[in-house]
Amino acid sequence: MEEYERMLSLRSGPLPEVLHVCPLKPSLDIGEPFTYDSSSKMDNRSSFGKALADVGVRNKGVCGRTPILAFDCDLMGSVKLDGFAKACPEGFIQAGIQEHNTATVAGAASVAGVVSVWADFGVFGLDEVYNQQRLNDINGSSLKLFLTHVGLDVGEDGKTHQCVDYVGLFANTFGWKVVVPADPNQTDRAVRWALSQEGNVCVAMGRSVLPVLTYPDGNPIFAGDYSFRYGAVDVVRDGVHGTILALGPMVGRALKGAEILADRGIQVRVLCTASPLGMSADELFDLVGKGPLLTVEDHNVNTGLGAVVANLMARSGVSIPFMPIGVSRYGDSGASDDVYRRMGLDPEGIAKSFLRLKERNDA
C-alpha cells in the first residue's frame, strides 16, 4: 500500500516538460502544372503520381528545399507512387501492410523537417485508421494524405472497399482540409498546392478514367490562368433555371445531366466544389441565387456535401429550394457506371432528381 501511495503521489504532480515541435511551411519548388486536353485518357490518381514525381525531381538534393518522404503500404502501382519511388528512391519508404503504424509514423515524420506523403486506398488510409488520423489532427501534424479508390467509383470492389465517408469523417476533426478534385487538370494543381501547405491535407480520388472538363469551346476549365484555391466554387456551365453543385469527379456526370435538361428547355448552372469543408456561404449563395439547388456527390448523402450546404444555409439564414443526392445505402458490386445508375447518380438520374426538385418548387 505504501508503494502504491508513493507511485500515486508521483503521478499527481505536473506533467513533465516536453519538446513541442511545430511543422514549418514547406520550402518547395512546386513547378509548373501539366495540362491535359480533351483527348487525354487519364484517371486522377495518375495525374497525382505524375505531379508528385515532378515536384520530387525538382527539389531532390537542392539546398534549402524541404525533402519529400513518401510512404506506401504495398500498393504503389495502384496509388501511383511508383513514379516517385523510381525518381526519388531515397525518399520512398515501403511500409508494407501496416496502415495503423504508417499513419502514425507518417504523421510524426511530418513535424520532423520533411514533407510527409502517404498514399493509400480510402478504406485503408482513412476508414481503417481513423483514430490515428484524429490523433494526427490533435497533435498538429502536417501529413499530406492522398486517398485513391474512393466512392462508388471502385465499382467491382464492392461495398467493403467503397469509401463513401471521406468528407464526413474529416468533418469531425477541426484541422484537416479535404480536397476532391474534378479531373486530371485540377488534380495536378491541387497536388502541388497540397504539398506546399502547412497542416494536414487529404486529397481524395477515385479509380476510373475521367473526362477532362472543358468549356463549350473545348478549352480545359482547370488550365491556363486557373490556380487551385481552397474553398473555391467554380462555375463550369451557366444557366438560369437553377443550379447543380457537384463534388469533384461528379461534375462530369452533372454536366451530362445538364445536357439532358437542356434538351427539355431547362438551362441549369453547374458548379464544382473540390473543397467542400472550406466553402464560404457568401461565395456559394451568391452563385446559387434563389435556387433551386441540387447537390450531387459520390459520398454518403447524410454526411458529405449536402450536409455541408444544409449547415451553411442554416447558419447564414438562407432559404432556397434544396435537394441533396448521393450514396443512400451501401453500394453494389459491378461496373462503376452500373453502380452509379442503380444509386441514381448517372446523368439520367441527376436530371430526374433536378426535375423532381423543380416540380416541387413550382407546385
N, C-alpha and C positions, 0 to 999 in steps of 0.2 A: 504493500500500500504506500509506503514511503517513497519507493521508486516511482510509482505511478504519479504521486503528487509532485515529485521533482520534475518529471517529464512534462506534466501538465503546466507547471509554472514556466518552463522554458517556452512552451507553445503560446502562452498568454501574452507575451510581450510584443513589441512592434515587429513587423516583418523586416527581414534583413534588406539592406540597400542592394539594389541590383543595377546592372548597366542597362539603360534603355537605349536601344538602337533605333534611330528613325530612318526610314527609307529616304533616299535622296532622289531628286528628279534625274532620270537617266540622261546621260550625255551621249547622244547617238546622232549619226548622220542617217536620217531615215530615207534619203534618196528620193528619186522621182518615181511616182507610181506607174505601173504598167497599165496600159489601156487596151481593152478588148472590144472588138467591134461586133456587129450583129451576126457575123458569120462564125464567131468563136463558139466552140462547144466545150464548156468548162463548168465544173462544179465549184462552189465557193471554197471548199477545203483545199482544192488545188491552187486556187488564187492565193489563199493564205500561205501555203507552203512555198510558193514562188516568192512572195513578198518577204517572208521571214528569211529565206536563204539569201535574198538580195541584200537585206539590211545586215545580215550576219557577215557577208563577204565585205561589205563597205566598211565595217567597223573592226574587222578582225585584225588584231595586232596593232591598231592605231593608237598611239599615245594619247591619253586623255579621254578615250572613249570607254564607255561602260561595257564590260564583257557581257555577252549573252550566254545564258546557261539553259539548255532545253532538256526537259525530262520526258521520257517516253515509257509507257507500260506495255511493251511488246506489241505495239500497233503502229509503228512508224510509217509503214506503207499506206495504211488506211487513213491515218490522220495527217499524212503528207509532211512528216518530219524528215523523210529520207533525204530530201534535197539539202536541208540544213546539216544533217548528220554527215553527208558526203563532203560538203564545202567547209564545214567547221567542226571536224571530229573532236577537237579538244574542248568544244563547248557542248557536247552531246552526252547525256547520261542515260543509259539503258537501265531502268529501274526494275524491269520485269513486272510480273503481275502482282504488284504491291501498291494498290491505289491509295489505301489509307496512309501508308508510310510516305508515298510520293507526295500526297497533298501536304503533309506536314513538313517534309524536307524542302520541297519547292517553296513553300511559304516562308520557311526560315531563311532559305538562301536569298529570298527577295529583299531582305534587310541586311545583307552581308556584302553589298557592293557589286551585285550583278543584276542584270535584267533577267528575272527568273520566268521561264516559259514552261508551261505544262500543257500538252495536247492529249486529249483522250475522248472517247465516246461520251455523250452526255450522261448516260446512265452510270458510267464509271467515274467520271470526273466531277459529278455533282450529286446525283441521287445516292450513290454508294457511299460517298464521303462527306455528306452534308455537314456533319458536326465538325469535321476538320476545316471545311471552308468557313463555317461560322466562327470557329476559333481564329482562323486567319484574319477575319474581319475584326474580331475583338482585339487581337494582338497587333493590329495595324500593319499587316504585311503589305506587300506590293506585287502580288502574283499576277502574271498575265496568263489567264486560263483560256485555252482555245478548245471549245467543245465541238465535236463533229457528230454526225449521225443523230441529230436531234429531231424530234417531231415525228409525225406520221410518215414523213418522207422516207424513213428507213423501211417502210412497207413490209417486205417479206420477213424481216427480223421479228415482227410480231410485237404484241403488247408489252412483253417484258423488257424489250430494248427500245421502245418508242418513248424517249424522254420528252414529256409534254408539260414539264413544270419548271423549266429553266428560268423563266421570269418570276414566277410566283415564289420559288424558294429564295432567290436572291432578294426579292422584295421584302422578305422577312428580316434581312440584315439592314444595317444602317450605312454601310460604306461601299459595298460592291456596286460597280457600274456594269450594266449589261448592254451589249451591242448585238443586234441580229441583222446582219447586212442583207440587202435585197438581191444583189447579183455580184458577179466576179469583180466588176469595177469598184463597187462600193466596198466590197470585202478587202481589196488591196489597200484602199485608202484608210479603212477602219483599222486594219492590222498595223500599219505604220503609225497611225495615231496612238493606238493602244500601247505599243512598245515604247513610246516617248513619254508616257504618263506616269505620275506617281499614283500609288494606291492600287487596289485590286480591281482588275478589269476582266470581265468574261466576254468573249466573242463566240456566239453560238451559230453553228452552221449545220445544214443538212448534208445528205449524201449525194443527191441527184444532180445531174447537169441542169443548169438553169439558163434561160434565155438572157442575153444582155439586154437590159432595159433601154429603150430608145425613145426619143421624141418622134412625133409623126413624120419628121423629115429624115429619120434614120440615124441621127446623131445620138451617140450614147448619152444617157442622162447623167451618169456619175463619172464624168470625164471632163476634159478641158479645164475650165476655171473652177470646177467643183472641188471643194475640200470638205472632209468629214468634220462635222461639228456635233458634239454630243448633245442630245436633246432636240435636234432639229427635226422639223416636219417638212418633208419635201413634196412639192406639187409635181406629179408625173403626168397628169391629164387634167384639163379644166372642164367644168360643166356647171350647169345652173339648176339642176333638179335634185340636188342632194350630193352627199359625199360618201365615198367608201375609203376608210382608213385601214390600210393593210400593214401587217407586221412583217418586215423583212421579205423573205422569199415568197410570201403570199401575194406580193404586189403583181407578179406576172399573171397569176390566176385572176386577180381583181381586175386587171386591165382587160383580160378576155371577157370577164363578166360584164364590164362596162361596154364592150363592143356589142354584146348580146342585147343589152338595154338600149344602146343607140339604134339598133335595128327596129326597136319599138318606139322610137322617138323620144327616148329618155336620155338626157345628157347628164352624166354624173361626173363629179370631180373625183379623181383618185389621188389619195395622199399616201406617202410612205413614211413610216417611222422605223428607224433602226435602233432607237434607244428609248424604249417605252417608259423606263423609270426616270428618264431625265426630261420628259416633255414639259413645256410651260403651258399652263392653261390659257394664258393670253394669246400666245402664238397659235395654239391649236384651234381655239374657238374663233379667232379672227379669220382663220381659213375655212372653218366649217360653216360659219354664219348661223342661220336659223335651222339648218338641217334639212331633211332628216340625215342621220349619221348611222352608217353600218360599219362596225369594226370586224376585221377578218384576221384570224391568227391560227397558226399550226401549234396550238398550245391549249392547255386546259382552259376552257372558256370562262370558268369561275374565278381564275386567279391570275390571268395574264393581262393582255392589252385592254380587253373590255372592262375588266375590273379597275385598271388604272384610269381609264377615261371616265368611268362612273364616279370614281373618287374625285377626280378633278372637277367634274360637273357639280358634285355635292359641295365641295369646298369653295367653289367660286360662285355658286348660286346660279349657274347656267341651267336652263330648262329647255331642251330640244328633243324632238322625237329621236329615239336611240335604240339600236338593237345590236348586241354582240353575237357573233357566231364564231365557233372554234371547235375544239375537241370536247365532246359532251359525254363520252364514255371511253373505255379502253378500246383501242383500235383493233382492226382486223389484221390478218396476215395475208399479204398479197402484193401485187404491183402497186406502187405508190399512187398512181392515178386512180386505180380502182378503190383503194383505201380512202383517198380524199373524196371520191364520188359518194361512197357509202356514208361519209360523215357530212355530206352537204357542202364540202369545201372545194368542189370543182367549179369551173366558170359558170356552168348552168345553175348549180346550187347557190352560188353567190348572187347571181342575177335574180333567182326566185326569192331569196331572202330579202333583197332590196325591194322587190315589188311588194312583198308582204308588209314590209315596214312602211312603204309609201302609201299603200292602200289603207293601212291602219291610221296613218296620219291624215289622209284625205277624208276619212269617214266622218 
